[in-house]
Amino acid sequence: MPKKRILVTGGAGFIGSNFCNTHGDAYDVVALDNLFLGDSSHLRPAVTFVQGDATDRTTLESLGTFDTIVHFAGTSSAPMFTEDIVQGYRNSILSYIEVLEFAKRTGVKKVLFASTSSLYGNTPPPLTEAQQPLPTNHYSVTKIAMEHIGECYQRMHPSMDIIGFRFMSVYGPHEEHKGIYANLISQFVWGMMRGEKPVVYGDGMQTRDFTNVMDVVQGITRAMEHPSPLGYQIFNIGTGTSTNLLEIVRAINAALGTSIQPNHIENPVKETYIRSQLADISKIRNMLGFKPSVSLEAGIRVLVEQSQNPVKLSHDRRAQANAIPGY
Ligand SMILES: NC(=O)c1ccc[n+]([C@@H]2O[C@H](COP(=O)([O-])OP(=O)(O)OC[C@H]3O[C@@H](n4cnc5c(N)ncnc54)[C@H](O)[C@@H]3O)[C@@H](O)[C@H]2O)c1
C-alpha cells in the first residue's frame, strides 16, 4: 500500500520540522517552506523539502494531492507584527485561505492548523477552549480569524475535518533560526551557555505552561490519526502545569552545571504582557487521549545537548531584527 501523503506548510520551521522529522518514515511527508524564517537543514533526508510560498496557488497545485495538510506557515509571533503589520496579516490569512481552498479543490480529508494560546491574553487561568478570547496583539487576532474561517469552511464542507491547536509556550530543538523570536527557554539556554545572565522581566514570578515540542507533535498526531471524523475542533495543547521564570533559570543551571543568576530588568512590554499561563487540557485528553510525556527537566537537558551541537543554518535573517522579545 502506498504511504499516506502529508503536506506540512512551514515545514522547515521550529514546530514544522519536528513534526516532519517524526513522520518522515511512516508517511510521505512534503515540507513546504518559503524560508522566510525556517531552515531546511532542520529536516531529515526522509522528508521531501520544497522551497515555495503557501500563499501561491500555482506552487500548491504543483505538489500533487494529499491525505492531510498540517498548516504551520504564517507570521509566527506577536513582535514580528511590529515590523510590518500589513505583511503579517497578508501572509498569515492569505496562506491559510489558499491552503483551505487547495484542500477543498483536491479533496483533502483533514486540515490541521496552528492557532495560539496567546489569544487568551490575560484571561484568568486555567485556560479553556470555551473562554472568550481577549487578544492583546495582532498576531492573536490573525489566529482568531483563522479559527472562525476554519469553522465556516467546515460547516460549508462537512466532509473535511478542520482542527486548530492553541499551543502554549513551546520549547525544544530546532529554534535557532527564530533568534530573538525563539522561546524564552531557548534564549536563556543559548545565553547561559555563553556565560551570560538571563534577562528576566520584573521579579521573574510570571508563569508559562512550557510545553515540549514533542508533546505538540504528539497532540497533532493524535488528531491526524484519529479514526473517526472530528468535524471542526479547537484544542489546547499544553502540559496543565505552569512554571515561573526563576524556576526555569534554576533548571537550566542544573542542566549546565552552572549557577548563573538572572539580570532583572523593568518589563518593556507593559500592559499587554501575559502574567500567567496554564492550560486546561481536559478536552484533548478526553477526546484524543493526549498525555504530556516530556518533563521540563528532560526537555531542557535535550535542548542543552542539541545546543552544544547546533545545526548549521543556511541563513541568519533574524540577526538583523531589533524588536523587543515578547516573552
Ligand atoms: N512556537 C510557539 O510557541 C507557538 C505557539 C503558538 C502557536 N505557534 C504557531 O505555530 C506555527 C509554527 O510556529 P514556529 O514556532 O514553528 O515558527 P517558525 O517561524 O519556526 O515556523 C513558521 C515557518 O513558516 C514559514 N513560512 C512563513 N510564511 C510562509 C509562507 N507564506 N509560505 C511558506 N512558508 C512560510 C517560515 O519560514 C517558518 O519556517 C506558527 O503558525 C505559529 O504562529 C507557535
The ligand as an ORCA input file, in Angstrom:
! r2SCAN-3c Opt
* xyz 0 1
  N       6.403     28.340     18.894
  C       5.359     28.579     19.668
  O       5.481     28.671     20.919
  C       3.993     28.719     19.077
  C       2.911     28.913     19.941
  C       1.649     29.058     19.398
  C       1.444     28.984     18.045
  N       2.508     28.819     17.205
  C       2.248     28.756     15.757
  O       2.784     27.554     15.253
  C       3.233     27.740     13.915
  C       4.692     27.326     13.804
  O       5.453     28.163     14.674
  P       7.015     28.007     14.858
  O       7.305     28.374     16.262
  O       7.438     26.716     14.319
  O       7.527     29.215     13.954
  P       8.541     29.237     12.709
  O       8.627     30.654     12.302
  O       9.773     28.499     13.046
  O       7.742     28.420     11.606
  C       6.941     29.014     10.612
  C       7.537     28.612      9.278
  O       6.680     29.059      8.233
  C       7.482     29.561      7.174
  N       6.606     30.473      6.443
  C       6.123     31.675      6.830
  N       5.310     32.167      5.890
  C       5.263     31.244      4.880
  C       4.592     31.174      3.635
  N       3.787     32.154      3.224
  N       4.790     30.080      2.857
  C       5.615     29.078      3.249
  N       6.275     29.101      4.419
  C       6.095     30.163      5.220
  C       8.666     30.202      7.853
  O       9.798     30.297      7.013
  C       8.906     29.236      9.020
  O       9.797     28.218      8.656
  C       3.005     29.210     13.575
  O       1.784     29.325     12.873
  C       2.892     29.858     14.941
  O       2.092     31.020     14.894
  C       3.781     28.681     17.689
*
